[in-house]
Amino acid sequence: MKEMLAHLELLRVQIAEYERLQQTAKSQLKRDVYARVISRYKAIARELEQAIACLPDFRPLRRPQRQDEEK
């Protein structure tokens, strides 16, 4: 599962990078290509998230509580 989580994180980083490239692209052709890549990467990320959620040892990550939130 660690490999799947690492790959999911990599996909998220790549999506963010392609979104940045799309915003700075001067050519409509490049913007369109980046949009298609982003769409596909997001679909893959959703599928990977669903697969991870179905794993028997999956435990959703919780953010740690701060001391002032505990009470």
All heavy atoms as a GROMACS GRO file, in nm:
protein
  598
    1MET      N    1   0.082  -0.119   0.000
    1MET     CA    2   0.000   0.000   0.000
    1MET      C    3   0.087   0.126   0.000
    1MET      O    4   0.046   0.227  -0.056
    1MET     CB    5  -0.094   0.001   0.120
    1MET     CG    6  -0.176   0.128   0.122
    1MET     SD    7  -0.324   0.131   0.218
    1MET     CE    8  -0.266   0.131   0.382
    2LYS      N    9   0.206   0.118   0.060
    2LYS     CA   10   0.293   0.236   0.062
    2LYS      C   11   0.328   0.281  -0.079
    2LYS      O   12   0.335   0.401  -0.106
    2LYS     CB   13   0.421   0.204   0.140
    2LYS     CG   14   0.401   0.192   0.288
    2LYS     CD   15   0.531   0.163   0.358
    2LYS     CE   16   0.508   0.141   0.505
    2LYS     NZ   17   0.633   0.111   0.575
    3GLU      N   18   0.347   0.184  -0.168
    3GLU     CA   19   0.379   0.218  -0.307
    3GLU      C   20   0.262   0.290  -0.373
    3GLU      O   21   0.280   0.386  -0.449
    3GLU     CB   22   0.415   0.094  -0.389
    3GLU     CG   23   0.536   0.019  -0.339
    3GLU     CD   24   0.503  -0.080  -0.229
    3GLU    OE1   25   0.383  -0.108  -0.204
    3GLU    OE2   26   0.596  -0.129  -0.166
    4MET      N   27   0.141   0.245  -0.342
    4MET     CA   28   0.022   0.307  -0.400
    4MET      C   29   0.006   0.450  -0.349
    4MET      O   30  -0.027   0.541  -0.424
    4MET     CB   31  -0.103   0.224  -0.368
    4MET     CG   32  -0.103   0.089  -0.437
    4MET     SD   33  -0.243  -0.013  -0.387
    4MET     CE   34  -0.370   0.052  -0.494
    5LEU      N   35   0.030   0.470  -0.220
    5LEU     CA   36   0.020   0.604  -0.163
    5LEU      C   37   0.128   0.696  -0.220
    5LEU      O   38   0.101   0.813  -0.249
    5LEU     CB   39   0.031   0.598  -0.010
    5LEU     CG   40  -0.089   0.537   0.061
    5LEU    CD1   41  -0.057   0.514   0.208
    5LEU    CD2   42  -0.212   0.624   0.046
    6ALA      N   43   0.248   0.641  -0.239
    6ALA     CA   44   0.356   0.720  -0.298
    6ALA      C   45   0.322   0.758  -0.442
    6ALA      O   46   0.346   0.872  -0.484
    6ALA     CB   47   0.487   0.642  -0.292
    7HIS      N   48   0.265   0.665  -0.516
    7HIS     CA   49   0.227   0.693  -0.653
    7HIS      C   50   0.115   0.797  -0.659
    7HIS      O   51   0.116   0.887  -0.745
    7HIS     CB   52   0.186   0.566  -0.727
    7HIS     CG   53   0.168   0.586  -0.873
    7HIS    ND1   54   0.274   0.605  -0.959
    7HIS    CD2   55   0.057   0.595  -0.948
    7HIS    CE1   56   0.228   0.622  -1.081
    7HIS    NE2   57   0.097   0.617  -1.078
    8LEU      N   58   0.021   0.788  -0.567
    8LEU     CA   59  -0.087   0.886  -0.560
    8LEU      C   60  -0.031   1.025  -0.534
    8LEU      O   61  -0.072   1.123  -0.597
    8LEU     CB   62  -0.188   0.846  -0.452
    8LEU     CG   63  -0.308   0.937  -0.434
    8LEU    CD1   64  -0.389   0.949  -0.563
    8LEU    CD2   65  -0.395   0.886  -0.320
    9GLU      N   66   0.063   1.034  -0.443
    9GLU     CA   67   0.125   1.164  -0.414
    9GLU      C   68   0.199   1.216  -0.536
    9GLU      O   69   0.191   1.335  -0.568
    9GLU     CB   70   0.220   1.152  -0.295
    9GLU     CG   71   0.288   1.283  -0.258
    9GLU     CD   72   0.191   1.395  -0.222
    9GLU    OE1   73   0.079   1.367  -0.173
    9GLU    OE2   74   0.228   1.512  -0.244
   10LEU      N   75   0.269   1.129  -0.607
   10LEU     CA   76   0.338   1.169  -0.729
   10LEU      C   77   0.239   1.221  -0.834
   10LEU      O   78   0.264   1.323  -0.898
   10LEU     CB   79   0.418   1.052  -0.786
   10LEU     CG   80   0.491   1.078  -0.916
   10LEU    CD1   81   0.595   1.188  -0.901
   10LEU    CD2   82   0.555   0.950  -0.966
   11LEU      N   83   0.127   1.153  -0.848
   11LEU     CA   84   0.025   1.199  -0.942
   11LEU      C   85  -0.025   1.338  -0.905
   11LEU      O   86  -0.042   1.424  -0.992
   11LEU     CB   87  -0.094   1.102  -0.944
   11LEU     CG   88  -0.080   0.980  -1.032
   11LEU    CD1   89  -0.193   0.881  -1.003
   11LEU    CD2   90  -0.080   1.018  -1.178
   12ARG      N   91  -0.047   1.362  -0.778
   12ARG     CA   92  -0.096   1.492  -0.733
   12ARG      C   93   0.006   1.602  -0.763
   12ARG      O   94  -0.032   1.712  -0.804
   12ARG     CB   95  -0.128   1.489  -0.584
   12ARG     CG   96  -0.251   1.405  -0.554
   12ARG     CD   97  -0.278   1.394  -0.407
   12ARG     NE   98  -0.401   1.323  -0.382
   12ARG     CZ   99  -0.428   1.261  -0.269
   12ARG    NH1  100  -0.342   1.263  -0.170
   12ARG    NH2  101  -0.542   1.197  -0.255
   13VAL      N  102   0.133   1.572  -0.743
   13VAL     CA  103   0.238   1.669  -0.774
   13VAL      C  104   0.240   1.696  -0.925
   13VAL      O  105   0.251   1.812  -0.968
   13VAL     CB  106   0.376   1.618  -0.725
   13VAL    CG1  107   0.490   1.701  -0.780
   13VAL    CG2  108   0.379   1.614  -0.573
   14GLN      N  109   0.229   1.591  -1.004
   14GLN     CA  110   0.230   1.607  -1.149
   14GLN      C  111   0.108   1.685  -1.197
   14GLN      O  112   0.119   1.769  -1.287
   14GLN     CB  113   0.237   1.470  -1.217
   14GLN     CG  114   0.372   1.404  -1.199
   14GLN     CD  115   0.375   1.262  -1.251
   14GLN    OE1  116   0.275   1.190  -1.247
   14GLN    NE2  117   0.491   1.222  -1.300
   15ILE      N  118  -0.007   1.660  -1.138
   15ILE     CA  119  -0.128   1.735  -1.174
   15ILE      C  120  -0.106   1.884  -1.147
   15ILE      O  121  -0.136   1.969  -1.231
   15ILE     CB  122  -0.250   1.682  -1.097
   15ILE    CG1  123  -0.290   1.543  -1.150
   15ILE    CG2  124  -0.367   1.779  -1.108
   15ILE    CD1  125  -0.389   1.470  -1.062
   16ALA      N  126  -0.052   1.916  -1.031
   16ALA     CA  127  -0.027   2.056  -0.996
   16ALA      C  128   0.072   2.120  -1.095
   16ALA      O  129   0.053   2.235  -1.137
   16ALA     CB  130   0.027   2.067  -0.853
   17GLU      N  131   0.174   2.045  -1.134
   17GLU     CA  132   0.272   2.098  -1.229
   17GLU      C  133   0.208   2.122  -1.366
   17GLU      O  134   0.232   2.225  -1.428
   17GLU     CB  135   0.390   2.002  -1.241
   17GLU     CG  136   0.494   2.044  -1.342
   17GLU     CD  137   0.567   2.173  -1.307
   17GLU    OE1  138   0.554   2.222  -1.193
   17GLU    OE2  139   0.635   2.228  -1.396
   18TYR      N  140   0.127   2.028  -1.413
   18TYR     CA  141   0.061   2.047  -1.542
   18TYR      C  142  -0.039   2.163  -1.537
   18TYR      O  143  -0.057   2.233  -1.635
   18TYR     CB  144  -0.006   1.919  -1.590
   18TYR     CG  145   0.090   1.826  -1.658
   18TYR    CD1  146   0.123   1.704  -1.600
   18TYR    CD2  147   0.151   1.858  -1.778
   18TYR    CE1  148   0.212   1.617  -1.661
   18TYR    CE2  149   0.240   1.773  -1.841
   18TYR     CZ  150   0.270   1.653  -1.782
   18TYR     OH  151   0.360   1.569  -1.843
   19GLU      N  152  -0.105   2.182  -1.423
   19GLU     CA  153  -0.196   2.295  -1.410
   19GLU      C  154  -0.118   2.426  -1.420
   19GLU      O  155  -0.163   2.522  -1.482
   19GLU     CB  156  -0.273   2.287  -1.279
   19GLU     CG  157  -0.380   2.179  -1.282
   19GLU     CD  158  -0.447   2.156  -1.148
   19GLU    OE1  159  -0.388   2.189  -1.042
   19GLU    OE2  160  -0.560   2.102  -1.148
   20ARG      N  161   0.000   2.430  -1.359
   20ARG     CA  162   0.085   2.549  -1.368
   20ARG      C  163   0.128   2.573  -1.512
   20ARG      O  164   0.122   2.684  -1.563
   20ARG     CB  165   0.207   2.533  -1.278
   20ARG     CG  166   0.294   2.658  -1.271
   20ARG     CD  167   0.427   2.633  -1.202
   20ARG     NE  168   0.513   2.543  -1.278
   20ARG     CZ  169   0.581   2.578  -1.387
   20ARG    NH1  170   0.572   2.700  -1.435
   20ARG    NH2  171   0.658   2.491  -1.449
   21LEU      N  172   0.170   2.465  -1.578
   21LEU     CA  173   0.212   2.478  -1.718
   21LEU      C  174   0.097   2.524  -1.807
   21LEU      O  175   0.116   2.604  -1.899
   21LEU     CB  176   0.267   2.344  -1.769
   21LEU     CG  177   0.402   2.301  -1.712
   21LEU    CD1  178   0.432   2.157  -1.752
   21LEU    CD2  179   0.511   2.395  -1.757
   22GLN      N  180  -0.022   2.472  -1.779
   22GLN     CA  181  -0.138   2.509  -1.859
   22GLN      C  182  -0.166   2.659  -1.846
   22GLN      O  183  -0.196   2.726  -1.943
   22GLN     CB  184  -0.260   2.428  -1.815
   22GLN     CG  185  -0.384   2.459  -1.895
   22GLN     CD  186  -0.508   2.393  -1.839
   22GLN    OE1  187  -0.517   2.370  -1.718
   22GLN    NE2  188  -0.602   2.363  -1.925
   23GLN      N  189  -0.155   2.710  -1.724
   23GLN     CA  190  -0.183   2.852  -1.701
   23GLN      C  191  -0.081   2.942  -1.767
   23GLN      O  192  -0.114   3.054  -1.808
   23GLN     CB  193  -0.188   2.881  -1.551
   23GLN     CG  194  -0.306   2.818  -1.482
   23GLN     CD  195  -0.300   2.833  -1.332
   23GLN    OE1  196  -0.201   2.882  -1.277
   23GLN    NE2  197  -0.404   2.790  -1.264
   24THR      N  198   0.042   2.896  -1.780
   24THR     CA  199   0.147   2.981  -1.837
   24THR      C  200   0.168   2.959  -1.986
   24THR      O  201   0.243   3.035  -2.048
   24THR     CB  202   0.280   2.959  -1.763
   24THR    OG1  203   0.318   2.823  -1.776
   24THR    CG2  204   0.268   2.996  -1.616
   25ALA      N  205   0.102   2.858  -2.042
   25ALA     CA  206   0.121   2.828  -2.185
   25ALA      C  207   0.064   2.942  -2.270
   25ALA      O  208  -0.045   2.992  -2.245
   25ALA     CB  209   0.052   2.697  -2.221
   26LYS      N  210   0.140   2.980  -2.371
   26LYS     CA  211   0.096   3.088  -2.460
   26LYS      C  212   0.014   3.036  -2.576
   26LYS      O  213  -0.068   3.105  -2.632
   26LYS     CB  214   0.218   3.164  -2.512
   26LYS     CG  215   0.297   3.231  -2.401
   26LYS     CD  216   0.403   3.320  -2.456
   26LYS     CE  217   0.495   3.376  -2.350
   26LYS     NZ  218   0.435   3.445  -2.243
   27SER      N  219   0.031   2.910  -2.609
   27SER     CA  220  -0.037   2.850  -2.723
   27SER      C  221  -0.165   2.779  -2.678
   27SER      O  222  -0.164   2.706  -2.578
   27SER     CB  223   0.058   2.749  -2.790
   27SER     OG  224  -0.012   2.654  -2.863
   28GLN      N  225  -0.271   2.798  -2.752
   28GLN     CA  226  -0.396   2.728  -2.721
   28GLN      C  227  -0.378   2.578  -2.736
   28GLN      O  228  -0.435   2.500  -2.659
   28GLN     CB  229  -0.509   2.778  -2.812
   28GLN     CG  230  -0.644   2.717  -2.780
   28GLN     CD  231  -0.693   2.752  -2.641
   28GLN    OE1  232  -0.684   2.866  -2.598
   28GLN    NE2  233  -0.743   2.654  -2.568
   29LEU      N  234  -0.299   2.536  -2.832
   29LEU     CA  235  -0.272   2.394  -2.852
   29LEU      C  236  -0.209   2.333  -2.728
   29LEU      O  237  -0.252   2.227  -2.681
   29LEU     CB  238  -0.180   2.373  -2.974
   29LEU     CG  239  -0.135   2.230  -3.001
   29LEU    CD1  240  -0.255   2.143  -3.036
   29LEU    CD2  241  -0.031   2.226  -3.111
   30LYS      N  242  -0.110   2.402  -2.671
   30LYS     CA  243  -0.046   2.351  -2.548
   30LYS      C  244  -0.144   2.349  -2.432
   30LYS      O  245  -0.147   2.254  -2.354
   30LYS     CB  246   0.076   2.437  -2.513
   30LYS     CG  247   0.194   2.413  -2.602
   30LYS     CD  248   0.313   2.496  -2.555
   30LYS     CE  249   0.432   2.474  -2.645
   30LYS     NZ  250   0.549   2.553  -2.599
   31ARG      N  251  -0.224   2.455  -2.419
   31ARG     CA  252  -0.324   2.457  -2.310
   31ARG      C  253  -0.420   2.340  -2.322
   31ARG      O  254  -0.455   2.277  -2.223
   31ARG     CB  255  -0.398   2.591  -2.309
   31ARG     CG  256  -0.315   2.706  -2.257
   31ARG     CD  257  -0.398   2.831  -2.232
   31ARG     NE  258  -0.454   2.887  -2.355
   31ARG     CZ  259  -0.392   2.974  -2.434
   31ARG    NH1  260  -0.271   3.015  -2.404
   31ARG    NH2  261  -0.451   3.021  -2.542
   32ASP      N  262  -0.462   2.310  -2.445
   32ASP     CA  263  -0.552   2.197  -2.468
   32ASP      C  264  -0.487   2.063  -2.434
   32ASP      O  265  -0.549   1.976  -2.373
   32ASP     CB  266  -0.601   2.196  -2.612
   32ASP     CG  267  -0.692   2.313  -2.645
   32ASP    OD1  268  -0.742   2.379  -2.551
   32ASP    OD2  269  -0.712   2.340  -2.766
   33VAL      N  270  -0.361   2.049  -2.473
   33VAL     CA  271  -0.288   1.924  -2.442
   33VAL      C  272  -0.276   1.907  -2.292
   33VAL      O  273  -0.302   1.800  -2.237
   33VAL     CB  274  -0.150   1.923  -2.510
   33VAL    CG1  275  -0.063   1.810  -2.457
   33VAL    CG2  276  -0.165   1.912  -2.661
   34TYR      N  277  -0.236   2.015  -2.223
   34TYR     CA  278  -0.223   2.007  -2.077
   34TYR      C  279  -0.358   1.976  -2.012
   34TYR      O  280  -0.364   1.900  -1.915
   34TYR     CB  281  -0.164   2.136  -2.021
   34TYR     CG  282  -0.018   2.158  -2.058
   34TYR    CD1  283   0.027   2.284  -2.094
   34TYR    CD2  284   0.074   2.054  -2.057
   34TYR    CE1  285   0.160   2.306  -2.128
   34TYR    CE2  286   0.206   2.075  -2.091
   34TYR     CZ  287   0.249   2.201  -2.126
   34TYR     OH  288   0.380   2.221  -2.159
   35ALA      N  289  -0.465   2.032  -2.064
   35ALA     CA  290  -0.597   2.005  -2.008
   35ALA      C  291  -0.632   1.857  -2.020
   35ALA      O  292  -0.689   1.797  -1.927
   35ALA     CB  293  -0.702   2.091  -2.078
   36ARG      N  294  -0.599   1.796  -2.135
   36ARG     CA  295  -0.627   1.653  -2.152
   36ARG      C  296  -0.542   1.568  -2.058
   36ARG      O  297  -0.591   1.472  -1.998
   36ARG     CB  298  -0.605   1.612  -2.297
   36ARG     CG  299  -0.712   1.664  -2.390
   36ARG     CD  300  -0.709   1.598  -2.527
   36ARG     NE  301  -0.582   1.612  -2.598
   36ARG     CZ  302  -0.549   1.715  -2.674
   36ARG    NH1  303  -0.636   1.815  -2.690
   36ARG    NH2  304  -0.434   1.720  -2.736
   37VAL      N  305  -0.416   1.605  -2.042
   37VAL     CA  306  -0.328   1.532  -1.950
   37VAL      C  307  -0.380   1.544  -1.807
   37VAL      O  308  -0.388   1.443  -1.735
   37VAL     CB  309  -0.183   1.583  -1.960
   37VAL    CG1  310  -0.096   1.523  -1.851
   37VAL    CG2  311  -0.124   1.552  -2.098
   38ILE      N  312  -0.417   1.664  -1.768
   38ILE     CA  313  -0.471   1.686  -1.633
   38ILE      C  314  -0.595   1.601  -1.611
   38ILE      O  315  -0.609   1.536  -1.506
   38ILE     CB  316  -0.501   1.836  -1.612
   38ILE    CG1  317  -0.372   1.917  -1.608
   38ILE    CG2  318  -0.584   1.858  -1.486
   38ILE    CD1  319  -0.393   2.067  -1.624
   39SER      N  320  -0.684   1.599  -1.708
   39SER     CA  321  -0.806   1.521  -1.696
   39SER      C  322  -0.776   1.372  -1.677
   39SER      O  323  -0.834   1.306  -1.591
   39SER     CB  324  -0.892   1.542  -1.820
   39SER     OG  325  -1.005   1.460  -1.817
   40ARG      N  326  -0.682   1.321  -1.754
   40ARG     CA  327  -0.647   1.179  -1.743
   40ARG      C  328  -0.578   1.149  -1.611
   40ARG      O  329  -0.607   1.047  -1.548
   40ARG     CB  330  -0.559   1.140  -1.862
   40ARG     CG  331  -0.639   1.138  -1.991
   40ARG     CD  332  -0.554   1.106  -2.109
   40ARG     NE  333  -0.638   1.110  -2.230
   40ARG     CZ  334  -0.593   1.142  -2.348
   40ARG    NH1  335  -0.467   1.173  -2.367
   40ARG    NH2  336  -0.674   1.143  -2.451
   41TYR      N  337  -0.486   1.235  -1.570
   41TYR     CA  338  -0.417   1.211  -1.443
   41TYR      C  339  -0.515   1.216  -1.326
   41TYR      O  340  -0.503   1.139  -1.231
   41TYR     CB  341  -0.306   1.314  -1.423
   41TYR     CG  342  -0.175   1.279  -1.491
   41TYR    CD1  343  -0.170   1.197  -1.604
   41TYR    CD2  344  -0.055   1.328  -1.445
   41TYR    CE1  345  -0.051   1.167  -1.667
   41TYR    CE2  346   0.066   1.298  -1.507
   41TYR     CZ  347   0.066   1.217  -1.617
   41TYR     OH  348   0.185   1.186  -1.677
   42LYS      N  349  -0.611   1.309  -1.331
   42LYS     CA  350  -0.710   1.316  -1.224
   42LYS      C  351  -0.796   1.189  -1.220
   42LYS      O  352  -0.830   1.140  -1.112
   42LYS     CB  353  -0.798   1.440  -1.240
   42LYS     CG  354  -0.728   1.567  -1.198
   42LYS     CD  355  -0.820   1.687  -1.207
   42LYS     CE  356  -0.752   1.813  -1.156
   42LYS     NZ  357  -0.843   1.930  -1.160
   43ALA      N  358  -0.831   1.136  -1.337
   43ALA     CA  359  -0.908   1.011  -1.342
   43ALA      C  360  -0.827   0.896  -1.282
   43ALA      O  361  -0.881   0.815  -1.206
   43ALA     CB  362  -0.949   0.980  -1.486
   44ILE      N  363  -0.700   0.890  -1.316
   44ILE     CA  364  -0.614   0.785  -1.261
   44ILE      C  365  -0.602   0.801  -1.109
   44ILE      O  366  -0.610   0.703  -1.035
   44ILE     CB  367  -0.474   0.788  -1.327
   44ILE    CG1  368  -0.486   0.751  -1.474
   44ILE    CG2  369  -0.378   0.695  -1.255
   44ILE    CD1  370  -0.361   0.779  -1.555
   45ALA      N  371  -0.588   0.924  -1.062
   45ALA     CA  372  -0.578   0.949  -0.918
   45ALA      C  373  -0.706   0.906  -0.847
   45ALA      O  374  -0.700   0.845  -0.739
   45ALA     CB  375  -0.549   1.097  -0.892
   46ARG      N  376  -0.822   0.936  -0.906
   46ARG     CA  377  -0.949   0.892  -0.844
   46ARG      C  378  -0.957   0.740  -0.836
   46ARG      O  379  -0.998   0.684  -0.734
   46ARG     CB  380  -1.069   0.946  -0.924
   46ARG     CG  381  -1.105   1.089  -0.892
   46ARG     CD  382  -1.239   1.128  -0.953
   46ARG     NE  383  -1.242   1.112  -1.098
   46ARG     CZ  384  -1.202   1.204  -1.185
   46ARG    NH1  385  -1.155   1.319  -1.142
   46ARG    NH2  386  -1.209   1.182  -1.314
   47GLU      N  387  -0.917   0.673  -0.945
   47GLU     CA  388  -0.919   0.526  -0.944
   47GLU      C  389  -0.824   0.471  -0.839
   47GLU      O  390  -0.857   0.374  -0.769
   47GLU     CB  391  -0.880   0.473  -1.082
   47GLU     CG  392  -0.985   0.494  -1.188
   47GLU     CD  393  -0.942   0.440  -1.323
   47GLU    OE1  394  -0.863   0.344  -1.328
   47GLU    OE2  395  -0.988   0.495  -1.425
   48LEU      N  396  -0.708   0.531  -0.826
   48LEU     CA  397  -0.611   0.485  -0.727
   48LEU      C  398  -0.663   0.509  -0.586
   48LEU      O  399  -0.649   0.422  -0.499
   48LEU     CB  400  -0.478   0.557  -0.750
   48LEU     CG  401  -0.357   0.505  -0.674
   48LEU    CD1  402  -0.337   0.356  -0.694
   48LEU    CD2  403  -0.232   0.580  -0.720
   49GLU      N  404  -0.726   0.624  -0.562
   49GLU     CA  405  -0.786   0.652  -0.431
   49GLU      C  406  -0.892   0.548  -0.397
   49GLU      O  407  -0.899   0.499  -0.283
   49GLU     CB  408  -0.848   0.791  -0.429
   49GLU     CG  409  -0.748   0.903  -0.426
   49GLU     CD  410  -0.810   1.038  -0.451
   49GLU    OE1  411  -0.927   1.045  -0.497
   49GLU    OE2  412  -0.741   1.139  -0.426
   50GLN      N  413  -0.975   0.513  -0.495
   50GLN     CA  414  -1.080   0.412  -0.471
   50GLN      C  415  -1.018   0.276  -0.442
   50GLN      O  416  -1.065   0.204  -0.354
   50GLN     CB  417  -1.173   0.404  -0.592
   50GLN     CG  418  -1.257   0.528  -0.610
   50GLN     CD  419  -1.331   0.530  -0.743
   50GLN    OE1  420  -1.312   0.445  -0.829
   50GLN    NE2  421  -1.416   0.630  -0.761
   51ALA      N  422  -0.912   0.241  -0.514
   51ALA     CA  423  -0.846   0.112  -0.491
   51ALA      C  424  -0.784   0.108  -0.352
   51ALA      O  425  -0.795   0.007  -0.282
   51ALA     CB  426  -0.739   0.088  -0.598
   52ILE      N  427  -0.722   0.217  -0.311
   52ILE     CA  428  -0.661   0.222  -0.178
   52ILE      C  429  -0.768   0.209  -0.071
   52ILE      O  430  -0.750   0.139   0.028
   52ILE     CB  431  -0.580   0.352  -0.162
   52ILE    CG1  432  -0.456   0.349  -0.251
   52ILE    CG2  433  -0.541   0.374  -0.017
   52ILE    CD1  434  -0.384   0.482  -0.263
   53ALA      N  435  -0.882   0.275  -0.091
   53ALA     CA  436  -0.990   0.271   0.007
   53ALA      C  437  -1.048   0.130   0.023
   53ALA      O  438  -1.101   0.096   0.128
   53ALA     CB  439  -1.101   0.369  -0.031
   54CYS      N  440  -1.035   0.047  -0.079
   54CYS     CA  441  -1.088  -0.090  -0.074
   54CYS      C  442  -0.991  -0.189  -0.011
   54CYS      O  443  -1.030  -0.304   0.014
   54CYS     CB  444  -1.124  -0.136  -0.215
   54CYS     SG  445  -1.265  -0.050  -0.284
   55LEU      N  446  -0.869  -0.148   0.012
   55LEU     CA  447  -0.771  -0.239   0.070
   55LEU      C  448  -0.809  -0.272   0.213
   55LEU      O  449  -0.855  -0.186   0.288
   55LEU     CB  450  -0.631  -0.178   0.065
   55LEU     CG  451  -0.570  -0.162  -0.073
   55LEU    CD1  452  -0.439  -0.086  -0.064
   55LEU    CD2  453  -0.549  -0.297  -0.139
   56PRO      N  454  -0.788  -0.398   0.257
   56PRO     CA  455  -0.828  -0.436   0.392
   56PRO      C  456  -0.750  -0.364   0.502
   56PRO      O  457  -0.802  -0.344   0.610
   56PRO     CB  458  -0.800  -0.587   0.397
   56PRO     CG  459  -0.710  -0.615   0.282
   56PRO     CD  460  -0.731  -0.507   0.181
   57ASP      N  461  -0.627  -0.324   0.477
   57ASP     CA  462  -0.548  -0.258   0.581
   57ASP      C  463  -0.550  -0.106   0.570
   57ASP      O  464  -0.469  -0.038   0.632
   57ASP     CB  465  -0.404  -0.308   0.579
   57ASP     CG  466  -0.335  -0.285   0.445
   57ASP    OD1  467  -0.406  -0.258   0.346
   57ASP    OD2  468  -0.212  -0.296   0.440
   58PHE      N  469  -0.647  -0.053   0.495
   58PHE     CA  470  -0.655   0.092   0.477
   58PHE      C  471  -0.710   0.158   0.602
   58PHE      O  472  -0.812   0.117   0.656
   58PHE     CB  473  -0.744   0.127   0.357
   58PHE     CG  474  -0.772   0.275   0.345
   58PHE    CD1  475  -0.671   0.361   0.310
   58PHE    CD2  476  -0.898   0.325   0.369
   58PHE    CE1  477  -0.696   0.498   0.299
   58PHE    CE2  478  -0.924   0.460   0.357
   58PHE     CZ  479  -0.822   0.547   0.322
   59ARG      N  480  -0.641   0.260   0.647
   59ARG     CA  481  -0.687   0.342   0.759
   59ARG      C  482  -0.679   0.488   0.713
   59ARG      O  483  -0.569   0.534   0.682
   59ARG     CB  484  -0.598   0.323   0.881
   59ARG     CG  485  -0.618   0.189   0.946
   59ARG     CD  486  -0.528   0.177   1.069
   59ARG     NE  487  -0.481   0.040   1.074
   59ARG     CZ  488  -0.364  -0.004   1.032
   59ARG    NH1  489  -0.276   0.079   0.984
   59ARG    NH2  490  -0.332  -0.130   1.040
   60PRO      N  491  -0.792   0.557   0.708
   60PRO     CA  492  -0.788   0.697   0.665
   60PRO      C  493  -0.692   0.777   0.753
   60PRO      O  494  -0.684   0.756   0.873
   60PRO     CB  495  -0.930   0.747   0.683
   60PRO     CG  496  -1.014   0.625   0.692
   60PRO     CD  497  -0.925   0.515   0.745
   61LEU      N  498  -0.619   0.866   0.689
   61LEU     CA  499  -0.525   0.948   0.764
   61LEU      C  500  -0.603   1.055   0.839
   61LEU      O  501  -0.693   1.117   0.786
   61LEU     CB  502  -0.425   1.014   0.669
   61LEU     CG  503  -0.339   0.918   0.590
   61LEU    CD1  504  -0.254   0.996   0.491
   61LEU    CD2  505  -0.251   0.836   0.682
   62ARG      N  506  -0.567   1.072   0.965
   62ARG     CA  507  -0.630   1.176   1.045
   62ARG      C  508  -0.525   1.281   1.076
   62ARG      O  509  -0.410   1.248   1.098
   62ARG     CB  510  -0.682   1.120   1.177
   62ARG     CG  511  -0.791   1.020   1.162
   62ARG     CD  512  -0.838   0.971   1.295
   62ARG     NE  513  -0.751   1.012   1.404
   62ARG     CZ  514  -0.780   0.996   1.531
   62ARG    NH1  515  -0.889   0.939   1.567
   62ARG    NH2  516  -0.697   1.036   1.626
   63ARG      N  517  -0.570   1.404   1.080
   63ARG     CA  518  -0.473   1.506   1.119
   63ARG      C  519  -0.464   1.506   1.271
   63ARG      O  520  -0.564   1.488   1.341
   63ARG     CB  521  -0.512   1.642   1.063
   63ARG     CG  522  -0.609   1.719   1.142
   63ARG     CD  523  -0.633   1.856   1.078
   63ARG     NE  524  -0.756   1.909   1.132
   63ARG     CZ  525  -0.762   1.982   1.243
   63ARG    NH1  526  -0.654   2.014   1.307
   63ARG    NH2  527  -0.878   2.023   1.288
   64PRO      N  528  -0.344   1.519   1.323
   64PRO     CA  529  -0.327   1.518   1.469
   64PRO      C  530  -0.397   1.638   1.532
   64PRO      O  531  -0.398   1.747   1.476
   64PRO     CB  532  -0.176   1.526   1.489
   64PRO     CG  533  -0.115   1.547   1.357
   64PRO     CD  534  -0.220   1.535   1.253
   65GLN      N  535  -0.457   1.613   1.647
   65GLN     CA  536  -0.524   1.722   1.717
   65GLN      C  537  -0.422   1.805   1.792
   65GLN      O  538  -0.327   1.752   1.848
   65GLN     CB  539  -0.626   1.668   1.816
   65GLN     CG  540  -0.749   1.610   1.751
   65GLN     CD  541  -0.852   1.572   1.855
   65GLN    OE1  542  -0.821   1.552   1.971
   65GLN    NE2  543  -0.976   1.561   1.812
   66ARG      N  544  -0.447   1.935   1.794
   66ARG     CA  545  -0.362   2.022   1.874
   66ARG      C  546  -0.410   2.013   2.019
   66ARG      O  547  -0.523   1.974   2.047
   66ARG     CB  548  -0.371   2.165   1.824
   66ARG     CG  549  -0.318   2.180   1.684
   66ARG     CD  550  -0.311   2.323   1.642
   66ARG     NE  551  -0.422   2.404   1.691
   66ARG     CZ  552  -0.473   2.507   1.627
   66ARG    NH1  553  -0.425   2.544   1.513
   66ARG    NH2  554  -0.573   2.576   1.678
   67GLN      N  555  -0.324   2.051   2.110
   67GLN     CA  556  -0.359   2.042   2.251
   67GLN      C  557  -0.481   2.125   2.285
   67GLN      O  558  -0.564   2.085   2.365
   67GLN     CB  559  -0.240   2.084   2.337
   67GLN     CG  560  -0.128   1.983   2.336
   67GLN     CD  561  -0.012   2.027   2.421
   67GLN    OE1  562  -0.002   2.144   2.458
   67GLN    NE2  563   0.076   1.934   2.452
   68ASP      N  564  -0.496   2.241   2.224
   68ASP     CA  565  -0.611   2.327   2.254
   68ASP      C  566  -0.741   2.274   2.195
   68ASP      O  567  -0.848   2.316   2.232
   68ASP     CB  568  -0.586   2.471   2.211
   68ASP     CG  569  -0.557   2.483   2.062
   68ASP    OD1  570  -0.507   2.385   2.002
   68ASP    OD2  571  -0.584   2.590   2.006
   69GLU      N  572  -0.734   2.177   2.101
   69GLU     CA  573  -0.853   2.119   2.042
   69GLU      C  574  -0.902   1.996   2.117
   69GLU      O  575  -1.011   1.950   2.096
   69GLU     CB  576  -0.825   2.077   1.896
   69GLU     CG  577  -0.804   2.191   1.802
   69GLU     CD  578  -0.774   2.143   1.662
   69GLU    OE1  579  -0.751   2.021   1.644
   69GLU    OE2  580  -0.773   2.227   1.571
   70GLU      N  581  -0.818   1.940   2.202
   70GLU     CA  582  -0.853   1.815   2.270
   70GLU      C  583  -0.966   1.831   2.368
   70GLU      O  584  -1.040   1.740   2.395
   70GLU     CB  585  -0.729   1.758   2.342
   70GLU     CG  586  -0.624   1.710   2.244
   70GLU     CD  587  -0.500   1.659   2.315
   70GLU    OE1  588  -0.493   1.667   2.438
   70GLU    OE2  589  -0.410   1.612   2.246
   71LYS      N  590  -0.986   1.947   2.423
   71LYS     CA  591  -1.091   1.966   2.525
   71LYS      C  592  -1.215   2.023   2.468
   71LYS      O  593  -1.236   2.069   2.369
   71LYS     CB  594  -1.038   2.058   2.636
   71LYS     CG  595  -0.925   1.990   2.708
   71LYS     CD  596  -0.875   2.077   2.818
   71LYS     CE  597  -0.758   2.009   2.886
   71LYS     NZ  598  -0.704   2.082   2.994
   0.00000   0.00000   0.00000
